[in-house]
Amino acid sequence: MRPDVSQDVFRLQNTRVTANVEPSNTAARSHGSITMDNDAYGRYRGEVQICKRDLGADHRVNVIGRVIEEDIPLLSLLKPGQTIKLIIE
C-alpha cells in the first residue's frame, strides 16, 4: 500500500503502467471493490485501488474485482504503507 492516505480508497504502490488500459466495466464501486485506473486517467493509468466506501461510477476507473465478503471487515485494519496480498479465486 502507498504510504499517503486517501479518504475513499487504499492505493496500491507501483501499479501504474505505460501500456494501454482500455475502459471496461466502469460501474459503480462498492466498499471492497478492486479497481484499476484506465487510459482516461492519464498518468495514473494502471493504478490499482481498493474502495474504502461506496463510490459512484467513473468512466476513468475499471472495476476489476472484489474483496471476498468475509474479508471486508479486515479492510478497517489496513494502515498506510502496509503490505497486502491479493489472491485470485
ChimeraX commands (.cxc) that place a marker at each C-alpha (Angstrom):
marker #1 position 0.00,0.00,0.00 radius 0.5
marker #1 position 1.09,3.54,-0.64 radius 0.5
marker #1 position 2.03,5.49,2.49 radius 0.5
marker #1 position -0.13,8.51,1.55 radius 0.5
marker #1 position -3.74,8.40,2.74 radius 0.5
marker #1 position -6.93,8.77,0.70 radius 0.5
marker #1 position -10.36,9.03,2.30 radius 0.5
marker #1 position -12.00,6.94,-0.46 radius 0.5
marker #1 position -9.53,4.20,-1.43 radius 0.5
marker #1 position -6.45,2.25,-0.43 radius 0.5
marker #1 position -3.94,2.83,-3.24 radius 0.5
marker #1 position -1.53,0.04,-4.10 radius 0.5
marker #1 position 2.06,1.05,-4.69 radius 0.5
marker #1 position 3.93,0.63,-8.01 radius 0.5
marker #1 position 0.92,-0.40,-10.10 radius 0.5
marker #1 position 0.93,2.36,-12.74 radius 0.5
marker #1 position 1.66,1.20,-16.30 radius 0.5
marker #1 position 2.56,2.74,-19.64 radius 0.5
marker #1 position 0.64,0.10,-21.65 radius 0.5
marker #1 position -2.95,0.83,-22.69 radius 0.5
marker #1 position -5.72,0.11,-20.18 radius 0.5
marker #1 position -8.95,0.33,-22.14 radius 0.5
marker #1 position -12.13,1.43,-20.31 radius 0.5
marker #1 position -14.08,-1.65,-19.24 radius 0.5
marker #1 position -16.68,-2.28,-16.51 radius 0.5
marker #1 position -16.71,1.35,-15.39 radius 0.5
marker #1 position -19.58,0.58,-13.00 radius 0.5
marker #1 position -20.42,1.90,-9.54 radius 0.5
marker #1 position -17.81,0.86,-6.99 radius 0.5
marker #1 position -18.96,-0.64,-3.69 radius 0.5
marker #1 position -16.95,-0.94,-0.48 radius 0.5
marker #1 position -14.35,-3.65,-1.18 radius 0.5
marker #1 position -14.28,-3.20,-4.97 radius 0.5
marker #1 position -10.84,-3.57,-6.55 radius 0.5
marker #1 position -10.31,-1.04,-9.32 radius 0.5
marker #1 position -7.75,-0.01,-11.93 radius 0.5
marker #1 position -7.49,3.44,-13.49 radius 0.5
marker #1 position -7.80,3.27,-17.27 radius 0.5
marker #1 position -6.34,5.37,-20.12 radius 0.5
marker #1 position -8.76,8.23,-19.41 radius 0.5
marker #1 position -6.97,8.84,-16.08 radius 0.5
marker #1 position -3.73,9.83,-17.82 radius 0.5
marker #1 position -0.58,9.39,-15.74 radius 0.5
marker #1 position -2.49,7.33,-13.14 radius 0.5
marker #1 position -3.26,4.62,-15.75 radius 0.5
marker #1 position -2.93,1.16,-14.23 radius 0.5
marker #1 position -3.09,2.31,-10.61 radius 0.5
marker #1 position -4.93,-0.28,-8.51 radius 0.5
marker #1 position -7.10,0.64,-5.53 radius 0.5
marker #1 position -9.44,-0.98,-3.02 radius 0.5
marker #1 position -12.53,1.06,-2.17 radius 0.5
marker #1 position -12.98,2.07,1.48 radius 0.5
marker #1 position -16.58,3.11,0.85 radius 0.5
marker #1 position -19.23,3.05,-1.87 radius 0.5
marker #1 position -18.36,5.30,-4.82 radius 0.5
marker #1 position -20.23,6.12,-8.00 radius 0.5
marker #1 position -19.24,5.00,-11.47 radius 0.5
marker #1 position -16.36,6.88,-13.11 radius 0.5
marker #1 position -15.55,6.46,-16.80 radius 0.5
marker #1 position -11.82,6.64,-15.88 radius 0.5
marker #1 position -11.93,3.69,-13.44 radius 0.5
marker #1 position -12.40,-0.02,-14.27 radius 0.5
marker #1 position -13.81,-2.38,-11.64 radius 0.5
marker #1 position -11.57,-5.46,-11.89 radius 0.5
marker #1 position -12.51,-7.47,-8.80 radius 0.5
marker #1 position -13.87,-7.57,-5.28 radius 0.5
marker #1 position -12.58,-8.42,-1.81 radius 0.5
marker #1 position -14.45,-11.53,-0.65 radius 0.5
marker #1 position -17.29,-10.74,1.74 radius 0.5
marker #1 position -15.74,-12.44,4.78 radius 0.5
marker #1 position -12.59,-10.28,4.41 radius 0.5
marker #1 position -14.41,-6.91,4.12 radius 0.5
marker #1 position -14.14,-6.30,7.92 radius 0.5
marker #1 position -10.35,-6.64,7.63 radius 0.5
marker #1 position -10.18,-3.52,5.45 radius 0.5
marker #1 position -10.73,-1.37,8.55 radius 0.5
marker #1 position -7.44,-2.73,9.94 radius 0.5
marker #1 position -5.26,-1.69,6.98 radius 0.5
marker #1 position -2.68,1.04,7.55 radius 0.5
marker #1 position -0.74,3.21,5.06 radius 0.5
marker #1 position 2.45,1.50,3.88 radius 0.5
marker #1 position 1.25,-1.95,4.95 radius 0.5
marker #1 position 1.91,-4.93,2.69 radius 0.5
marker #1 position -1.11,-6.88,1.43 radius 0.5
marker #1 position -1.53,-9.86,-0.87 radius 0.5
marker #1 position -4.37,-10.19,-3.37 radius 0.5
marker #1 position -5.35,-13.78,-4.21 radius 0.5
marker #1 position -7.44,-14.64,-7.26 radius 0.5
marker #1 position -10.15,-17.20,-6.51 radius 0.5
marker link #1:1,2 radius 0.2
marker link #1:2,3 radius 0.2
marker link #1:3,4 radius 0.2
marker link #1:4,5 radius 0.2
marker link #1:5,6 radius 0.2
marker link #1:6,7 radius 0.2
marker link #1:7,8 radius 0.2
marker link #1:8,9 radius 0.2
marker link #1:9,10 radius 0.2
marker link #1:10,11 radius 0.2
marker link #1:11,12 radius 0.2
marker link #1:12,13 radius 0.2
marker link #1:13,14 radius 0.2
marker link #1:14,15 radius 0.2
marker link #1:15,16 radius 0.2
marker link #1:16,17 radius 0.2
marker link #1:17,18 radius 0.2
marker link #1:18,19 radius 0.2
marker link #1:19,20 radius 0.2
marker link #1:20,21 radius 0.2
marker link #1:21,22 radius 0.2
marker link #1:22,23 radius 0.2
marker link #1:23,24 radius 0.2
marker link #1:24,25 radius 0.2
marker link #1:25,26 radius 0.2
marker link #1:26,27 radius 0.2
marker link #1:27,28 radius 0.2
marker link #1:28,29 radius 0.2
marker link #1:29,30 radius 0.2
marker link #1:30,31 radius 0.2
marker link #1:31,32 radius 0.2
marker link #1:32,33 radius 0.2
marker link #1:33,34 radius 0.2
marker link #1:34,35 radius 0.2
marker link #1:35,36 radius 0.2
marker link #1:36,37 radius 0.2
marker link #1:37,38 radius 0.2
marker link #1:38,39 radius 0.2
marker link #1:39,40 radius 0.2
marker link #1:40,41 radius 0.2
marker link #1:41,42 radius 0.2
marker link #1:42,43 radius 0.2
marker link #1:43,44 radius 0.2
marker link #1:44,45 radius 0.2
marker link #1:45,46 radius 0.2
marker link #1:46,47 radius 0.2
marker link #1:47,48 radius 0.2
marker link #1:48,49 radius 0.2
marker link #1:49,50 radius 0.2
marker link #1:50,51 radius 0.2
marker link #1:51,52 radius 0.2
marker link #1:52,53 radius 0.2
marker link #1:53,54 radius 0.2
marker link #1:54,55 radius 0.2
marker link #1:55,56 radius 0.2
marker link #1:56,57 radius 0.2
marker link #1:57,58 radius 0.2
marker link #1:58,59 radius 0.2
marker link #1:59,60 radius 0.2
marker link #1:60,61 radius 0.2
marker link #1:61,62 radius 0.2
marker link #1:62,63 radius 0.2
marker link #1:63,64 radius 0.2
marker link #1:64,65 radius 0.2
marker link #1:65,66 radius 0.2
marker link #1:66,67 radius 0.2
marker link #1:67,68 radius 0.2
marker link #1:68,69 radius 0.2
marker link #1:69,70 radius 0.2
marker link #1:70,71 radius 0.2
marker link #1:71,72 radius 0.2
marker link #1:72,73 radius 0.2
marker link #1:73,74 radius 0.2
marker link #1:74,75 radius 0.2
marker link #1:75,76 radius 0.2
marker link #1:76,77 radius 0.2
marker link #1:77,78 radius 0.2
marker link #1:78,79 radius 0.2
marker link #1:79,80 radius 0.2
marker link #1:80,81 radius 0.2
marker link #1:81,82 radius 0.2
marker link #1:82,83 radius 0.2
marker link #1:83,84 radius 0.2
marker link #1:84,85 radius 0.2
marker link #1:85,86 radius 0.2
marker link #1:86,87 radius 0.2
marker link #1:87,88 radius 0.2
marker link #1:88,89 radius 0.2
view
